[in-house]
Amino acid sequence: MIDTHSHIYEPVFDADREEVVVRARQAGVECILLPNINAQSIGQMLDMCRRNPGYCFPMLGLHPEDIGEDYVQVLADMKALLDAPGHPYIAIGEVGLDYYWDKSKVKEQDEVFRTQIEWAIEYRLPLMIHCRSAHRRLVETMSEYRDEALSGVFHCFGGTAEEALELLQFPGFMLGIGGVVTYKNSPLPKTLQSVPLERIVLETDAPYLTPIPYRGKRNESAYVVEVLRKVAYIYNVSEQEAESVTNSNAKRIFQLINPH
């Protein structure tokens, strides 16, 4: 299994971070991909990757909910990191649009998202895209870059079958499926009936969105096995096949990972 989206560099894991990695390895997690969210999280994320070479892989990006007054400088500093020879970043992320809590920075979110899409084009890196309550705007924006051969993941997908089909029209992208798929009243299992297994990747979004049977506890990468089990059930395939296909999907998107 590959956990394509985990924030286990965050402070909530400070007391037992290495144990979390050990548990992930023991659960059969082949590697863990770490999306960045702001300037402050870069150092701890990179430190974790240095401690776990070939297992933890960093991304670089500014999350829409982390756009502050200094976002222009933050973007400039991040671009300088991407310009550094031999930088370690395997993707641009976590980036995107979020209108759920706050619509006061719609213009800034649009500017930041477009800037980071252009990084993905310039550096030929995939995107890790966050979208909440902004599906229509996301599709409109992505459509403007349809000719750019972009690739990536629409993280934490939880929309309708119609929304899934709209996102799948971008051929280089997968849908990121996490713990929500295990929830009792989640519509996601039904939605996935119209999504090919070849178009999804597995994720945890740890420490958030903990799957059943651990819901209510802090999420961690080892729990991606519960997502795998549910995906195998939905697609009526063995866990081994579900793992093989989703691993292949992840490696096709994130070509710079070389797990060992």
C-alpha positions in Angstrom: 0.0 0.0 0.0 1.0 3.6 -0.6 -0.4 6.3 1.6 -0.5 9.2 -0.9 -1.5 11.9 1.5 -0.4 12.1 5.2 0.6 14.9 7.5 2.4 12.9 10.1 5.0 15.6 10.3 2.5 17.7 12.2 3.0 18.5 16.0 0.2 16.1 17.0 2.7 13.3 16.2 5.7 14.8 18.1 5.5 12.3 20.9 5.5 9.1 18.8 6.3 10.0 15.2 8.9 7.2 14.7 6.5 4.7 16.2 3.9 5.8 13.7 6.3 5.1 10.9 7.1 1.6 12.4 3.4 0.8 12.6 2.9 1.9 9.0 5.8 -0.4 7.9 4.4 -3.3 9.9 0.9 -2.7 8.3 2.4 -3.1 4.9 2.6 0.5 3.9 5.3 0.8 1.1 5.8 4.5 1.4 4.2 7.7 2.7 3.8 10.9 0.7 3.8 14.1 2.7 2.0 17.2 1.3 3.2 20.5 2.7 0.7 23.1 3.8 2.6 26.3 4.7 6.0 27.8 5.3 6.2 26.7 8.9 5.7 23.0 8.1 8.5 22.6 5.6 11.3 22.1 8.1 9.7 19.3 10.1 8.5 17.6 6.9 12.0 17.6 5.4 13.4 16.4 8.7 11.0 13.4 8.7 12.0 12.6 5.1 15.7 12.7 6.0 15.1 10.3 8.9 13.2 8.0 6.6 14.9 8.1 3.2 13.2 6.2 0.5 10.1 5.9 2.6 8.8 9.4 3.3 8.6 11.8 0.3 7.9 15.5 0.5 5.7 17.8 -1.6 5.8 21.6 -1.6 2.8 23.9 -1.7 0.7 26.5 0.1 -2.7 25.2 1.2 -5.7 27.5 0.5 -6.6 27.8 4.2 -3.0 28.9 5.0 -3.0 32.0 2.8 -1.9 34.8 5.0 -1.1 38.5 4.4 2.5 37.5 3.4 1.4 34.9 0.8 3.4 36.6 -2.0 6.6 36.3 -0.1 5.8 32.7 1.0 5.3 31.7 -2.7 8.5 33.4 -3.6 10.4 31.5 -0.9 8.8 28.2 -2.0 9.7 28.8 -5.6 13.3 29.4 -4.6 13.3 26.0 -3.0 12.0 24.4 -6.2 14.7 26.3 -8.1 17.4 24.7 -6.0 19.4 22.0 -7.8 18.4 18.5 -6.7 15.5 19.6 -4.6 13.6 16.6 -3.0 10.0 17.5 -3.8 8.0 14.9 -5.7 4.9 17.1 -6.3 3.3 20.5 -5.8 0.9 20.2 -2.9 -1.2 20.6 -1.0 -2.8 23.3 -3.2 -6.3 24.2 -4.3 -9.5 26.0 -3.4 -11.5 25.9 -0.1 -14.7 28.0 0.2 -16.1 26.0 3.1 -15.3 28.3 6.1 -14.2 31.5 4.5 -15.0 33.1 1.2 -13.2 36.4 2.0 -10.0 35.4 0.1 -11.5 33.9 -3.1 -9.3 36.2 -5.2 -6.2 35.3 -3.3 -7.0 31.6 -3.4 -7.4 31.8 -7.2 -4.1 33.6 -7.6 -2.2 31.2 -5.4 -3.7 28.1 -7.0 -2.9 29.3 -10.5 0.6 30.2 -9.5 1.2 26.7 -8.2 -0.4 25.1 -11.3 2.2 27.0 -13.3 4.9 25.6 -11.0 3.6 22.1 -11.8 3.9 22.9 -15.5 7.4 24.5 -15.2 8.9 21.8 -13.0 6.9 18.9 -14.6 5.6 17.8 -11.2 2.2 16.4 -10.3 -0.4 18.3 -8.3 -2.0 17.3 -5.0 -5.2 19.3 -5.1 -7.5 20.1 -2.2 -11.1 21.2 -3.0 -13.9 21.9 -0.6 -17.1 23.7 -1.5 -15.5 24.9 -4.7 -16.0 22.1 -7.3 -17.4 24.3 -10.1 -14.6 26.9 -9.7 -12.0 24.1 -9.6 -13.2 22.5 -12.9 -13.3 25.9 -14.6 -9.8 26.7 -13.5 -8.4 23.3 -14.4 -10.1 23.5 -17.8 -8.0 26.5 -18.7 -4.9 24.3 -18.4 -6.3 21.3 -20.3 -3.5 21.4 -22.9 -0.7 21.4 -20.4 -0.5 17.6 -19.8 -1.0 18.1 -16.0 -1.2 15.2 -13.6 -2.0 14.6 -10.0 -4.6 13.7 -7.4 -7.9 15.3 -6.5 -7.3 14.7 -2.8 -10.1 13.5 -0.4 -12.7 13.1 -3.0 -16.2 12.9 -1.6 -18.4 14.2 -4.2 -21.2 12.9 -6.4 -20.9 10.5 -9.4 -21.4 13.5 -11.7 -18.6 15.4 -10.0 -16.3 12.4 -10.2 -16.9 12.1 -14.0 -16.1 15.8 -14.4 -12.8 15.4 -12.6 -12.0 12.2 -14.5 -12.1 14.1 -17.7 -8.7 15.3 -16.8 -6.8 12.2 -17.9 -3.6 12.7 -15.9 -5.5 12.7 -12.5 -6.6 10.2 -9.9 -9.2 10.5 -7.2 -7.7 10.3 -3.7 -9.9 8.0 -1.5 -9.5 8.0 2.3 -11.3 7.1 5.5 -14.6 8.7 4.5 -15.2 5.7 2.2 -15.5 3.5 5.4 -18.2 5.6 7.1 -21.6 4.1 7.6 -23.6 6.7 5.8 -21.0 7.8 3.2 -22.3 8.0 -0.3 -18.8 7.4 -1.6 -19.1 3.6 -2.1 -22.0 4.1 -4.4 -20.2 6.9 -6.2 -17.2 4.7 -6.8 -19.3 2.3 -8.8 -18.9 4.7 -11.7 -15.2 5.2 -11.2 -12.6 2.7 -12.5 -10.3 1.2 -10.0 -7.5 2.4 -12.3 -8.4 6.0 -11.5 -8.1 6.0 -7.7 -5.2 6.1 -5.1 -5.4 5.4 -1.4 -4.7 8.0 1.3 -5.2 8.7 5.0 -5.0 12.5 5.4 -3.6 11.7 8.8 -4.2 12.9 11.5 -7.7 13.7 10.0 -10.6 11.6 8.6 -9.8 8.5 10.6 -11.4 5.4 9.1 -13.7 2.9 10.8 -13.0 1.1 13.2 -10.6 3.8 14.6 -12.9 6.8 14.0 -12.7 9.2 16.9 -8.9 8.6 17.3 -6.0 10.3 15.6 -5.5 9.0 12.1 -2.2 7.5 11.1 -0.7 6.0 7.9 -1.1 2.4 9.1 -4.8 2.8 9.0 -4.7 3.0 5.2 -5.2 -0.7 5.3 -8.9 -0.1 6.3 -9.3 2.0 3.2 -7.8 -0.7 1.1 -10.2 -3.3 2.6 -13.2 -1.2 1.8 -12.0 -0.4 -1.7 -11.5 -4.1 -2.4 -15.0 -4.8 -1.2 -16.6 -2.0 -3.3 -14.8 -3.2 -6.5 -15.3 -6.9 -5.7 -11.7 -7.7 -6.0 -9.1 -9.2 -3.6 -7.2 -7.0 -1.3 -4.1 -8.0 -3.2 -5.5 -6.8 -6.5 -6.8 -3.6 -5.1 -3.3 -3.0 -3.6 -1.5 -3.8 -6.8 -3.7 -1.5 -8.9 -3.7 1.5 -6.5 0.1 1.2 -6.0 0.6 1.2 -9.8 -1.7 4.2 -10.0 0.3 6.1 -7.4 3.6 5.3 -9.0 2.3 6.4 -12.4 1.4 9.9 -10.9 4.3 10.3 -8.5 7.1 9.1 -10.8 9.9 10.4 -8.5 9.1 7.9 -5.7 11.3 4.9 -5.6 10.1 3.0 -2.4 12.5 0.6 -0.7 
